[in-house]
Amino acid sequence: MRYWLFKSEPSVWGWDDQVAKGDVGEEWDGVRNYQARNFMRDMKLGDRGFFYHSQKEKAVVGTVEICAEAHSDSSTDDKRWECVDIKAIEPFKTHVTLEMIKTDPRFAEMALVKSSRLSVQPVTEQEWQDICALGGIA
């Protein structure tokens, strides 16, 4: 299993929107960055990810699971763009803010710290475990 982070502006698509989609999940569409698209091409069913609220909150708020592997992005006719589908798994008891992550030396090499603008990015297994612990989930 691999781990990922998905960033979204909560005013456009937030955690509550994701939860409302249930087990069907939702396309993670609209990504127009080749590196982020390539990360989605690497994702497999059952991989896990963090759901991150960008803009004002800037925090990891829950976990998601890949429920459909890379396929054409339905928000465009341009065949270069693909996406995965994700479903909500578990909310964090405590949101893990970007400030918390940036000030914790365990995360100095994390993609979120190094490439903060990238909307889809990998997370190491150790980062996954440590952030889940900070968020109050197993």
N, C-alpha and C positions, 0 to 999 in steps of 0.2 A: 504494500500500500504506500502511496505517496501522499504528500500534503501540499496544500496550496492556500493562497489568500486571494479573495475576491473583494475588490473595492467598489462601493456604490455610494452615490449621493442619496441620502435618505429622503430628500425631497422628491427624488425621481423614482427610486426603488429602495425601500428600506427593509429591515428585518421583518417587520409585521407583514409587509407585502409578500415576502418570501414564505413565511409561515402559512399565510392564507392559501398558498398554492398546494399545500399538503404534499402527499407522496408523489403526486404527478410531477411536481417541480416546475421549473421555468427555465427557458432558454437564457443563457448569459450572453445576450446579443448586443450588438452595437459596438463591439470592441474593434478598433481600427488601428491597432498597433501590431506589427508583424511578430515581435517577440512574444507579446501576450497571446496572440493567436497560436503561435507555435507551442507555447506551454499548454494551451487547451488541447492541441493535437496529441500531446503526450499523456493526457489524463485517461484513466481507466475507470470503469464502473467500480464503485465502492471506495475510490479515493476520497479523502476528506479535505475540507477546506475551512478556513476562517471566513466569516462574513464581517466585513469591515465597513463601518460608516465613515465616509470621508467628509470633507468640508468642515462644518462646525464641531461636530463631536470628535472626530478622529479617534475611533476606538474599535476594537474587535468586540462584537456584540453576541456572537454565536457561532455554531458550527454547521456546516452543510456537507452534503455527500453528492458525488457525481452520480446522476441517475440516467444519463445518456451521453455516450461518447461523442467526439467531434462530428459535426454535421454542418451542412450549409446554414448560414445565418439567415433566418427568414426576414430580417429587417432590411435586406439589400438583395439586388439581383446580381451583384458583383460576386462571382464564384471564388474570388480570392479569400473571402471572409467566412470563417467557420466559428462555431461556438459549441459549448457543451450545455447540458441541462443540469441544474442543481436543485436539491431539495433541502429544506431546513431540517436539522437534526436536533440541536439542543441550544437553548439560549444560555449565555453566560450569566452567572449569578452576580458577578461584578464585571463591569466593562473594563477591558484592558486598553488604556489610552496609549496613543502614540508617544506621549510624554513619558509614560511609564516604560515603554519599550526602549525609547532612545536613551534613557538614563540608566538602564540596566545593562551592565557589561556583558551579560550572557547573549545579548542580541546585537552586539556591535557589528557583526557581519551579516545580519539579516537583510534580505532584499528590501523589506519595508523601510529600513534605515538607509540603505545604500542607493536604492532606486525608488524613492518614495512616490514618484509620479506614475509608475507602471500599475495598471489596473488589475492585472492578473499576474501572480508571481509565485514562485516555489517557496516552500517552508520546509526546513529540515525536521527530522523526527524529534530531535532534542528541542528545537524551538516550539514545535507543536506541544510537546509534553509540558514545557515550562509555561507557555502562555495559557494552556488549559488549566494548569494549577493556579495561576494568577486569577483566572476567570472563575474559579470555584467549581470546575467540573473535572471528572476523572479522565 
